[in-house]
């Protein structure tokens, strides 16, 4: 089951999730970010980094609400980091708010931390491990299992406070009680799947949203007394160095043969793992946390602008650095399983050869070492690392922003230079933003000069102003430029996104000249035809005149003949 992922069709191609992922467990397919489940260590960094709010994560909230509706008994294991993440006057107000939501029992996970501290102290006293890495952070455990399996022998074989506390709660309230862990971590969900005592996991972000929906304000809740025993110093587990502090306050003396130090932040944890692999460190008790500052900076705190140092100070001030009360002894420790085993989850992939890398690099215009910018825009540290990701199907060639930008610019320049039509782009102030080669030729001005020129210096701008005012295109119309010796058919396209106008001018000077010549020929033909008509009319009139005279003479002659004939009779 995928615990975190990204919504389809929401990816903004910024690759920030790839950039922030320390183990590069984000793949890009068809320009869409996806989580690689087998590689992800559930640190949650990508969730808070996504500017498109395209994050999704598996939630147990509906399941918990259904338990409440059905009347199930539910015990809450509340991570101690709540003391620095919620606004209240008394910690009991948070417990009261949870009771208002319907939970039956509210206890602090720090009780389980007291048992874990006891186990860490035992390991320190036994001195059988060369190095001891604390295993309270599931993301650190996944980091070692997935990427540094050779370090598994250094992982303390101890369950987390959450898992320990869940067993303690079921022992106290009965196996039928539902145990819900509430904390700032996303990886606790994966850990809960491996431990049947934890029935559901909620995070502080979900809790805060739920409280808002129910109109429950913590600062107005009547405080409840904190139930259970006082875990004291174990409440410091959420801050960097908190585990070490808890171990150091042990009532049971143990030889100081281990050097103790804390490492937080995933990149620092990775650096430490590399050092441990080199064998340079030994006899170290190492507290490791994937989140900088510890759990108080967990990815699901619901407050990405949290003041880390202020939260640490507030938590430290509210906790006494004393060992847990002896009430831990009231539990049947022997029936609680504190052992934890780890196994390699390494997914081995053969690295690409140098020839294969060079082939992939060449597809993005990187033919030599000098071409490798290593700008990190794709999310990878270097061009070669990104090429390897392409080889393994984790990345796409199009993720190389400089190459795509240069290629797009090159194509646009090619189109502008190759087109016989004049292309001019102007902004709302009619300042020229783009000027093609054909425009340079016709207006007898260089592109550089044009980009420093206002359009009104070259032509009439009435149509351009109309396009901006109405945010509409202007249909093709003929414009004459006698000062430049050409005539053009001009079409204006308003570009809403850029709030600019694209002008395409097609030179029709030759067509216009040909049309004029054709018209002149037509006029000459008409003139000739008119002359022929006029001549024909004259001839017709002359013929008609001659025919009239002849007819009259014939008539006279015939009349005379008839008269003569009659006279003879």
C-alpha positions in Angstrom: 0.0 0.0 0.0 1.2 3.5 -0.9 1.3 5.7 2.1 2.2 8.9 0.2 1.9 9.8 -3.4 1.0 12.7 -5.8 -2.3 13.5 -7.4 -2.4 13.0 -11.2 -2.5 16.0 -13.5 -1.4 18.4 -10.7 2.3 18.3 -11.2 3.8 21.6 -12.1 7.0 20.3 -13.6 9.1 22.1 -10.9 10.9 19.0 -9.7 11.1 20.4 -6.2 10.0 17.0 -4.8 12.9 15.3 -6.7 15.3 18.0 -5.4 14.3 17.7 -1.8 14.2 13.9 -1.8 17.5 12.8 -0.3 17.2 9.2 -1.6 15.7 10.2 -4.9 12.6 8.0 -4.5 10.5 10.2 -6.7 10.2 9.2 -10.4 8.9 11.4 -13.2 6.8 9.5 -15.8 4.9 11.3 -18.5 5.8 14.6 -16.7 4.0 13.4 -13.6 5.8 12.9 -10.2 5.2 9.5 -8.6 6.6 7.9 -5.4 8.7 4.7 -5.8 7.4 2.7 -2.9 10.3 0.3 -2.8 12.8 3.2 -2.5 10.8 5.7 -0.3 11.8 5.9 3.3 8.6 8.0 4.2 10.5 11.1 5.5 7.6 13.2 4.1 9.9 16.0 2.9 8.3 15.9 -0.6 4.8 16.5 1.0 5.7 19.8 2.5 7.7 20.9 -0.5 5.1 20.5 -3.2 3.9 24.0 -4.3 0.9 22.6 -6.2 -0.5 20.9 -3.1 -0.5 17.7 -5.1 0.3 15.5 -2.1 -1.9 12.7 -1.0 -1.3 10.3 1.9 -3.1 7.3 3.3 -5.3 8.3 6.3 -6.8 6.3 9.1 -9.1 9.1 10.2 -12.3 7.6 8.7 -11.5 4.3 10.3 -11.0 6.0 13.7 -14.2 7.9 13.4 -16.1 4.8 12.5 -14.8 3.1 15.7 -16.1 6.1 17.7 -19.5 5.9 16.1 -19.7 2.2 16.8 -18.8 2.6 20.4 -15.4 0.9 20.4 -13.1 1.6 23.3 -10.1 3.6 22.1 -6.9 4.5 23.8 -4.8 7.3 22.5 -1.0 7.2 22.6 -0.1 10.8 22.3 3.4 11.7 21.1 5.1 14.1 23.6 5.9 16.6 20.8 2.3 17.8 21.3 3.6 19.9 24.2 5.5 22.2 21.7 3.0 22.1 18.8 -0.3 23.0 20.4 -1.3 26.3 22.1 -2.5 25.7 25.6 -2.1 26.9 29.2 -2.1 23.4 30.7 -1.1 20.1 29.0 -4.3 18.7 30.4 -6.3 20.9 28.0 -5.0 18.8 25.1 -6.2 15.7 26.8 -9.6 17.3 27.4 -9.9 18.2 23.7 -9.2 14.6 22.8 -11.8 13.4 25.3 -14.3 15.8 23.7 -13.6 14.0 20.3 -14.8 10.8 22.0 -11.6 9.0 23.0 -11.8 6.9 26.2 -8.2 6.9 27.4 -5.5 9.4 26.6 -1.9 8.6 27.6 1.5 9.9 26.5 3.8 7.8 24.3 6.6 8.9 26.5 5.5 6.1 28.9 6.6 3.7 26.2 9.8 5.7 25.7 10.7 4.9 29.3 10.6 1.2 28.5 12.7 1.8 25.3 15.2 3.8 27.4 15.5 0.8 29.7 16.4 -1.4 26.7 19.0 1.1 25.4 20.6 1.1 28.8 20.8 -2.6 28.8 22.6 -2.6 25.4 25.1 -0.1 26.7 25.8 -2.3 29.7 26.2 -5.4 27.6 28.7 -3.8 25.3 28.3 -6.4 22.6 27.5 -4.1 19.7 30.3 -2.2 18.0 28.0 0.8 17.3 24.4 1.3 18.4 22.0 3.3 16.3 18.7 4.2 18.0 15.7 2.8 16.2 12.9 5.2 17.3 12.7 6.9 13.8 11.1 4.6 11.2 12.6 6.7 8.4 16.1 6.1 9.7 15.4 2.4 10.0 14.1 2.3 6.4 17.2 4.3 5.2 19.5 1.7 6.7 17.5 -1.3 5.5 17.0 0.0 2.0 20.3 1.8 1.2 22.8 0.7 3.9 21.9 -2.9 4.8 25.6 -3.5 5.8 24.8 -1.3 8.8 21.8 -3.4 10.0 24.0 -5.0 12.8 24.3 -1.5 14.2 20.6 -0.9 14.5 19.5 -1.4 18.1 17.1 -4.4 18.1 14.5 -2.5 20.1 11.0 -1.4 19.2 10.0 2.2 19.1 8.2 4.0 22.0 5.0 3.9 19.9 5.1 0.1 19.6 6.1 -0.4 23.2 3.3 1.9 24.5 0.7 0.2 22.4 1.5 -3.1 24.1 1.4 -1.4 27.5 -2.0 0.1 26.8 -3.5 -3.2 25.7 -2.0 -4.9 28.8 -3.7 -2.3 31.0 -7.0 -1.8 29.2 -7.5 -5.2 27.5 -6.7 -6.6 24.1 -10.0 -5.5 22.7 -9.2 -1.8 23.1 -8.2 0.1 19.9 -4.9 1.8 20.2 -4.5 5.0 18.1 -1.1 6.7 17.9 -1.2 10.5 17.3 2.1 12.2 16.3 3.9 14.4 13.8 5.3 11.5 11.7 4.2 10.0 8.4 6.4 6.9 8.5 4.7 5.7 11.8 1.9 4.5 9.5 4.3 2.0 7.9 5.7 1.0 11.3 2.1 0.3 12.5 1.5 -2.2 9.7 4.4 -4.2 11.1 3.2 -4.1 14.7 -0.3 -5.4 15.4 -0.6 -3.7 18.8 -1.1 -0.3 17.0 -4.5 -0.2 15.4 -4.4 3.2 13.7 -2.1 6.2 13.2 -3.2 9.8 13.0 -1.0 12.8 12.6 -1.1 16.3 14.2 -2.2 17.9 10.9 -5.3 15.6 10.9 -6.0 16.2 14.5 -5.9 20.0 14.2 -8.2 19.8 11.2 -10.6 17.5 13.1 -10.7 19.8 16.1 -11.5 22.8 13.8 -14.4 20.8 12.2 -15.8 20.0 15.7 -15.2 23.6 16.8 -13.1 22.5 19.7 -10.6 25.1 20.9 -7.9 23.6 23.2 -7.3 26.9 25.0 -10.9 26.9 26.2 -11.0 23.3 27.3 -11.0 22.4 31.0 -7.7 20.6 31.8 -7.8 17.0 32.7 -5.2 15.4 35.0 -2.5 13.5 33.1 -3.2 9.8 33.7 -0.6 7.1 34.0 2.9 7.4 35.5 5.2 10.3 34.9 7.8 9.5 32.3 9.7 12.7 33.1 12.9 12.9 30.9 11.5 10.5 28.3 9.2 13.3 27.1 12.4 14.8 25.5 12.5 12.0 22.9 11.0 14.4 20.2 14.0 16.8 20.3 17.5 16.2 19.0 19.6 14.7 21.8 16.5 13.8 23.8 17.2 10.0 23.7 20.8 10.6 24.8 19.6 12.8 27.7 17.1 10.0 28.8 19.9 7.4 28.7 22.3 9.6 30.6 19.8 10.1 33.5 19.7 6.3 34.2 19.6 5.3 37.8 21.5 2.1 36.7 25.2 2.9 36.3 26.9 1.5 33.2 30.4 1.8 31.9 30.9 4.9 29.7 32.5 2.9 26.9 30.3 4.3 24.2 30.6 7.8 22.8 27.2 9.4 22.5 26.1 11.9 19.9 23.0 12.9 17.9 22.5 13.4 14.2 19.4 14.9 12.7 18.3 15.7 9.2 18.3 13.1 6.4 21.3 14.3 4.6 23.4 14.3 7.8 22.1 10.8 8.5 23.3 9.7 5.0 26.7 11.3 5.6 27.0 9.4 8.9 26.0 6.1 7.2 28.8 6.6 4.7 31.2 7.2 7.6 30.1 4.1 9.4 30.6 2.1 6.2 34.2 3.3 6.1 34.8 1.7 9.5 36.1 5.0 10.9 33.6 5.1 13.8 33.3 2.5 16.6 31.9 2.3 20.1 29.4 5.0 19.4 25.8 5.3 20.7 24.1 7.3 17.9 20.7 9.0 18.1 19.5 9.4 14.6 16.5 11.4 13.4 15.4 12.0 9.8 13.9 15.4 10.7 16.1 18.3 11.5 15.5 19.3 15.1 13.8 16.0 15.8 10.1 15.0 15.8 9.0 18.5 16.7 9.8 19.3 13.1 8.0 16.3 11.7 6.3 16.6 8.3 2.8 16.3 9.7 2.9 18.9 12.5 0.4 21.0 10.6 2.6 24.0 10.9 5.4 24.3 8.3 6.5 27.7 9.7 7.2 26.3 13.2 10.0 27.9 15.1 12.2 24.9 15.8 14.3 26.5 18.5 11.4 28.0 20.3 9.6 24.7 20.3 12.7 23.0 21.7 13.0 25.5 24.5 9.3 25.3 25.4 9.5 21.5 25.5 12.6 21.4 27.6 11.2 23.9 30.0 8.0 21.8 30.5 9.9 18.6 31.2 12.0 17.7 34.2 15.2 15.8 33.4 14.5 13.0 35.9 14.2 9.2 35.3 10.7 7.8 34.8 8.7 7.0 37.9 8.9 3.4 39.3 5.4 2.9 38.0 7.0 1.2 35.0 7.6 -1.7 37.3 3.8 -2.1 37.7 3.7 -3.6 34.2 4.4 -7.2 33.4 7.6 -6.3 31.5 8.3 -10.0 30.7 5.1 -10.2 28.7 6.0 -7.2 26.6 8.0 -7.9 23.5 10.6 -5.3 23.0 12.7 -7.1 20.4 12.9 -5.7 16.8 14.5 -7.3 13.8 15.6 -5.6 10.7 16.2 -7.0 7.2 17.7 -5.8 4.0 15.3 -4.1 1.6 18.1 -3.3 -0.9 16.9 -3.2 -4.5 20.0 -3.8 -6.5 20.4 -2.2 -9.9 23.4 -2.3 -12.1 24.8 1.1 -12.8 25.0 2.3 -16.4 28.3 2.1 -18.2 30.3 5.1 -19.2 29.2 4.6 -22.8 25.6 4.4 -21.8 25.9 7.6 -19.7 27.5 9.5 -22.5 24.8 8.3 -24.9 22.1 9.6 -22.5 24.0 12.9 -21.9 24.4 13.5 -25.6 20.6 13.5 -26.0 20.4 16.6 -24.0 23.3 18.4 -25.7 26.0 17.4 -23.3 28.9 16.1 -25.5 31.7 17.0 -23.2 32.5 17.6 -19.5 32.2 21.3 -20.1 28.6 20.9 -21.3 27.5 19.3 -17.9 26.2 22.4 -16.0 25.2 20.4 -12.9 22.7 23.2 -12.1 20.4 20.9 -10.2 17.2 22.3 -11.8 16.1 18.8 -12.6 16.3 17.9 -8.9 19.5 15.8 -9.2 22.9 16.9 -7.9 24.7 16.4 -11.2 24.0 15.8 -14.9 25.5 12.4 -14.6 23.3 11.4 -11.6 20.3 12.5 -13.6 21.5 10.5 -16.6 21.8 7.4 -14.4 18.2 8.1 -13.2 17.1 8.2 -16.9 18.9 4.9 -17.5 17.0 3.3 -14.6 13.6 4.8 -15.7 13.4 7.2 -12.8 13.7 10.4 -14.8 13.0 11.8 -18.2 15.2 13.6 -20.7 12.8 16.6 -20.7 13.6 17.3 -17.0 16.8 19.1 -18.2 15.5 22.6 -17.9 18.5 24.4 -19.5 18.5 22.1 -22.5 14.7 22.3 -23.0 14.9 26.1 -22.7 17.8 26.4 -25.1 16.1 24.0 -27.5 12.8 25.9 -27.3 14.6 29.2 -27.8 16.6 27.8 -30.7 13.4 26.4 -32.4 11.6 29.7 -31.9 14.5 31.7 -33.3 14.7 29.3 -36.2 11.0 29.8 -37.0 11.3 33.5 -36.7 14.4 33.6 -38.9 13.1 31.2 -41.5 9.6 32.6 -41.9 9.2 35.0 -44.8 6.5 36.8 -42.9 7.2 39.6 -40.5 6.6 38.8 -36.8 6.4 41.5 -34.2 5.3 41.1 -30.6 4.5 44.1 -28.4 3.5 44.6 -24.8 0.7 46.7 -23.5 2.8 49.8 -23.7 3.5 49.0 -27.4 7.2 48.3 -26.6 8.5 45.8 -29.1 9.4 42.5 -27.4 10.2 40.4 -30.5 11.3 41.3 -34.0 11.8 38.7 -36.7 14.5 38.7 -39.4 11.9 39.4 -42.1 10.7 42.4 -40.0 14.3 43.6 -39.9 14.6 43.5 -43.6 11.3 45.3 -44.4 11.5 48.0 -41.7 15.3 48.5 -42.3 16.1 48.2 -38.6 18.0 45.7 -36.6 16.3 43.5 -33.9 18.5 45.1 -31.3 17.4 48.6 -32.3 13.7 47.4 -32.6 13.7 46.1 -29.0 14.5 49.6 -27.9 11.8 51.1 -30.1 8.1 51.8 -29.5 5.8 50.5 -32.2 4.3 53.9 -33.0 7.7 54.9 -34.5 7.2 52.2 -37.2 3.5 52.2 -38.0 0.0 53.3 -37.0 -1.0 51.6 -33.7 -4.8 52.1 -33.6 -5.5 48.5 -34.3 -3.0 47.3 -31.7 -4.6 49.6 -29.1 -8.0 48.2 -30.0 -6.8 44.7 -29.5 -5.4 45.4 -26.1 -8.5 47.3 -25.0 -10.9 44.6 -26.1 -8.6 41.7 -25.6 -9.5 40.4 -29.0 -7.9 39.5 -32.3 -8.0 41.8 -35.3 -8.9 40.1 -38.6 -6.5 40.4 -41.6 -6.5 43.9 -43.2 -4.3 45.5 -45.7 -1.8 48.2 -44.6 0.5 50.2 -46.8 3.9 51.3 -45.7 5.0 53.8 -48.5 8.0 55.0 -46.4 9.4 51.5 -46.5 8.2 50.6 -49.9 5.9 47.7 -49.2 2.3 46.7 -48.6 1.3 44.0 -46.1 -1.7 42.0 -45.0 -1.7 42.4 -41.2 -3.3 40.1 -38.6 -3.2 40.8 -34.9 -3.5 38.1 -32.3 -4.1 39.0 -28.6 -2.2 36.7 -26.3 -4.1 36.7 -23.0 -1.5 34.9 -20.9 1.3 37.2 -21.9 -0.9 40.3 -22.2 0.8 40.9 -25.5 -0.1 41.3 -29.2 1.4 39.2 -31.9 1.4 40.9 -35.3 1.9 38.8 -38.4 2.6 40.9 -41.5 2.5 39.1 -44.9 4.3 41.1 -47.7 1.9 41.4 -50.6 3.8 44.1 -52.5 4.4 41.9 -55.5 0.8 40.7 -55.5 -0.4 44.3 -55.3 1.8 45.4 -58.2 0.7 42.4 -60.2 -2.9 43.3 -59.4 -2.3 46.9 -60.6 -0.8 45.7 -63.8 -3.7 43.3 -64.4 -6.1 46.1 -63.7 -4.2 48.4 -66.2 -4.5 45.6 -68.8 -8.2 45.4 -68.2 -8.6 49.1 -68.6 -6.6 49.0 -71.9 -8.8 46.1 -73.1 -11.9 48.0 -72.2 -10.6 51.1 -74.1 -9.8 49.0 -77.2 -13.2 47.4 -77.0 -14.9 50.8 -76.7 -13.0 52.1 -79.7 -14.1 49.1 -81.8 -17.7 49.7 -80.7 -17.4 53.3 -81.6 -16.1 52.4 -85.1 -18.8 49.8 -85.6 -21.4 52.4 -84.7 -20.0 54.8 -87.3 -19.8 52.2 -90.0 -23.3 51.1 -89.1 -24.5 54.7 -89.4 -22.7 55.2 -92.7 -24.2 52.0 -94.0 -27.6 53.0 -92.8 -27.2 56.4 -94.6 -26.1 54.8 -97.9 -28.9 52.3 -97.7 -31.3 55.1 -97.1 -30.2 57.1 -100.1 -30.2 54.0 -102.4 -33.6 53.1 -101.2 -35.0 56.5 -102.0 -33.5 56.6 -105.4 -34.8 53.1 -106.1 -38.3 54.2 -105.0 -38.2 57.2 -107.3 -37.0 55.1 -110.2 -39.7 52.4 -109.6 -42.4 55.0 -109.3 -41.3 56.5 -112.6 -41.4 53.1 -114.3 -44.8 52.4 -113.0 -46.1 55.8 -114.1 -44.7 55.3 -117.5 -46.3 51.9 -117.9 -49.6 53.3 -116.8 -49.3 56.2 -119.2 -48.7 53.9 -122.0 -52.0 52.1 -121.3 
